[in-house]
Each structure stands twice: as structure tokens, then as C-alpha cells.
Amino acid sequence: MLRQATEKKGLRISELANTAGVHVETIRYYQGIGLLPRPRREYGRIRRYDADDLKRVRFIKRAQALGFSLQEVRELLSLRVDPRTSCADVRRRTEAKVADIDQKLEALRAMKRALVRLMAACAGRGPVSTCPILESLEERGR
């Protein structure tokens, strides 16, 4: 049924958003930043989206879920249409994203170690004015 609707007259923006699992504002935002082309206007003044638009929105959301920024998504989309691009190009981008995630994980582990040390220094009793956690945070700012 959905395929028939997209092939015959297309989807309205609300139908595209619902089918893709995003908000209408997301569709408008993607159009505004050039990730999604502006749809054709047929059947009156209502803009209609096709199956390719739906595939593109889903691609964008899946890439974002894997940690790609919208700029990186834009680059991935451009790689898809460049005949000079190979899988190796896409793999390099993915490897870079994995390295970026590894750096972020290490930074999070370091933050966790620091917080655990701060918690160990605090017995959880006494007035807040003598809290070793707050005192430590104040000292680091100086």
C-alpha cells in the first residue's frame, strides 16, 4: 500500500515523517540544510515525496544512530553518487568514526575514574560547605 501511494501520487510531509519515524520539523530541517531535496509540487500545492526521499531520510537517521554527524552524513551521501568512489573510501570514513568513538570512550573512562576517586574521598556526611567533591572541583578551577 505504501509503495503504491509513493509511486502514484507520493507522500505528504506528515506521511513521510511518520513512515520514516521522524518529526515533520526534521524533514524541513533536512531540506533547509540541503540533505533532502525540496519535493515536487503536484496535485495542487501540496508537496509530494517519493520512495527515494523516504530511503534518504532513513539513511540519514541510521547513520546518525551510528554516530555520524550531519556533515559526515552529507559526505556519505555525496560518496554514494560519485562514480569515482569505492568501498575503500567509505570504509576509511567508517574507520575514522570508529577511532573517534574510541577516543570518546577513553575520555569517558578517564572521567569515570576521576569521579570514582572523588566519591571515595567523600563519606557523604557533614555540611555541604566541607564536601570534598565540591572542594576538589573548586580547586581545579583555580
BAPA-901394 format. One record per residue (C-alpha): z, x, y. Coordinates in Angstrom, 3 decimals, always signed. Example, Ala and Ser with C-alpha at 12.3 -4.5 7.8 and 13.67 -1.06 7.14 Angstrom:
2
<pt <+7.800, +12.300, -4.500>>
<pt <+7.140, +13.670, -1.060>>
//
This chain:
142
<pt <+0.000, +0.000, +0.000>>
<pt <+0.947, +2.768, +2.465>>
<pt <-2.219, +4.690, +1.641>>
<pt <-4.275, +1.562, +2.269>>
<pt <-2.578, +0.998, +5.613>>
<pt <-3.173, +4.583, +6.731>>
<pt <-6.783, +4.559, +5.557>>
<pt <-7.716, +1.216, +7.096>>
<pt <-6.067, +0.997, +10.467>>
<pt <-3.428, +3.714, +10.491>>
<pt <+0.278, +3.666, +11.120>>
<pt <+2.068, +2.727, +14.298>>
<pt <+4.525, +5.312, +15.572>>
<pt <+7.512, +3.421, +14.168>>
<pt <+5.863, +3.220, +10.745>>
<pt <+5.057, +6.928, +10.809>>
<pt <+8.620, +7.780, +11.802>>
<pt <+10.152, +5.552, +9.127>>
<pt <+7.845, +6.826, +6.406>>
<pt <+8.474, +10.453, +7.371>>
<pt <+12.226, +9.913, +7.697>>
<pt <+12.470, +10.856, +11.371>>
<pt <+13.100, +9.077, +14.660>>
<pt <+10.322, +7.854, +16.915>>
<pt <+11.588, +10.296, +19.553>>
<pt <+10.968, +13.131, +17.094>>
<pt <+7.327, +12.119, +16.760>>
<pt <+6.990, +12.004, +20.540>>
<pt <+8.698, +15.372, +20.862>>
<pt <+6.367, +16.977, +18.303>>
<pt <+3.422, +15.605, +20.273>>
<pt <+4.848, +16.867, +23.534>>
<pt <+5.190, +20.424, +22.261>>
<pt <+1.829, +20.364, +20.501>>
<pt <+2.985, +20.357, +16.876>>
<pt <+1.441, +16.953, +16.292>>
<pt <-1.836, +15.895, +17.901>>
<pt <-1.949, +12.812, +20.054>>
<pt <-3.206, +9.913, +17.936>>
<pt <-6.330, +7.914, +18.478>>
<pt <-6.153, +4.551, +20.202>>
<pt <-7.973, +1.905, +18.252>>
<pt <-7.392, -1.747, +17.576>>
<pt <-6.253, -2.352, +21.112>>
<pt <-4.000, +0.027, +22.949>>
<pt <-1.710, +0.819, +20.033>>
<pt <-1.818, +4.430, +18.910>>
<pt <-2.510, +4.864, +15.222>>
<pt <-1.537, +7.761, +12.979>>
<pt <-3.242, +8.729, +9.747>>
<pt <-2.219, +10.332, +6.445>>
<pt <-2.768, +13.830, +7.874>>
<pt <-0.254, +13.104, +10.619>>
<pt <+2.267, +11.980, +8.026>>
<pt <+1.661, +15.140, +5.974>>
<pt <+2.132, +17.275, +9.093>>
<pt <+5.432, +15.629, +10.065>>
<pt <+6.732, +16.050, +6.530>>
<pt <+5.613, +19.705, +6.531>>
<pt <+7.456, +20.303, +9.805>>
<pt <+10.662, +18.684, +8.541>>
<pt <+10.586, +20.569, +5.212>>
<pt <+10.005, +23.882, +6.983>>
<pt <+12.874, +23.158, +9.377>>
<pt <+15.130, +22.295, +6.437>>
<pt <+14.403, +25.776, +5.086>>
<pt <+15.496, +27.347, +8.356>>
<pt <+12.192, +27.848, +10.144>>
<pt <+12.338, +27.328, +13.905>>
<pt <+9.790, +25.071, +15.552>>
<pt <+7.984, +28.169, +16.843>>
<pt <+7.852, +29.542, +13.296>>
<pt <+6.604, +26.159, +12.075>>
<pt <+3.871, +26.314, +14.709>>
<pt <+2.879, +29.737, +13.377>>
<pt <+2.874, +28.495, +9.784>>
<pt <+0.689, +25.558, +10.766>>
<pt <-1.750, +27.881, +12.511>>
<pt <-1.871, +30.113, +9.423>>
<pt <-2.934, +27.092, +7.368>>
<pt <-6.096, +26.609, +9.410>>
<pt <-7.025, +30.280, +9.935>>
<pt <-9.612, +31.291, +7.309>>
<pt <-8.547, +34.941, +7.641>>
<pt <-5.021, +34.116, +6.457>>
<pt <-3.932, +34.942, +2.929>>
<pt <-0.899, +34.010, +0.880>>
<pt <+0.399, +37.505, +1.626>>
<pt <+0.623, +36.564, +5.325>>
<pt <+2.684, +33.503, +4.532>>
<pt <+4.823, +35.487, +2.107>>
<pt <+5.590, +38.092, +4.809>>
<pt <+6.777, +35.326, +7.122>>
<pt <+8.943, +33.927, +4.352>>
<pt <+10.377, +37.371, +3.574>>
<pt <+11.249, +37.782, +7.251>>
<pt <+13.010, +34.405, +7.201>>
<pt <+15.000, +35.419, +4.102>>
<pt <+16.027, +38.677, +5.838>>
<pt <+17.087, +36.690, +8.902>>
<pt <+19.188, +34.366, +6.734>>
<pt <+20.779, +37.391, +5.012>>
<pt <+21.790, +38.786, +8.421>>
<pt <+23.280, +35.461, +9.437>>
<pt <+25.201, +35.220, +6.160>>
<pt <+26.654, +38.695, +6.682>>
<pt <+27.683, +37.755, +10.216>>
<pt <+29.350, +34.593, +8.882>>
<pt <+31.178, +36.624, +6.205>>
<pt <+32.455, +39.004, +8.906>>
<pt <+33.667, +36.049, +10.991>>
<pt <+35.416, +34.608, +7.952>>
<pt <+37.161, +37.930, +7.206>>
<pt <+38.361, +38.125, +10.816>>
<pt <+39.652, +34.554, +10.744>>
<pt <+41.438, +35.100, +7.428>>
<pt <+43.185, +38.173, +8.941>>
<pt <+44.213, +36.088, +11.953>>
<pt <+45.553, +33.314, +9.723>>
<pt <+47.535, +35.847, +7.705>>
<pt <+49.196, +37.069, +10.910>>
<pt <+50.322, +33.548, +11.790>>
<pt <+53.208, +31.892, +9.962>>
<pt <+52.334, +28.536, +11.503>>
<pt <+55.757, +28.207, +13.120>>
<pt <+57.080, +28.676, +16.603>>
<pt <+55.805, +27.775, +20.028>>
<pt <+52.119, +27.968, +20.790>>
<pt <+52.896, +30.489, +23.546>>
<pt <+53.645, +33.076, +20.834>>
<pt <+50.837, +32.152, +18.446>>
<pt <+49.379, +35.421, +17.108>>
<pt <+45.960, +33.847, +16.698>>
<pt <+45.739, +32.828, +20.352>>
<pt <+47.239, +36.168, +21.444>>
<pt <+44.626, +38.046, +19.449>>
<pt <+41.810, +36.023, +20.992>>
<pt <+43.176, +36.713, +24.476>>
<pt <+43.410, +40.458, +23.774>>
<pt <+39.809, +40.655, +22.558>>
<pt <+38.562, +39.162, +25.825>>
<pt <+40.103, +41.923, +27.946>>
//
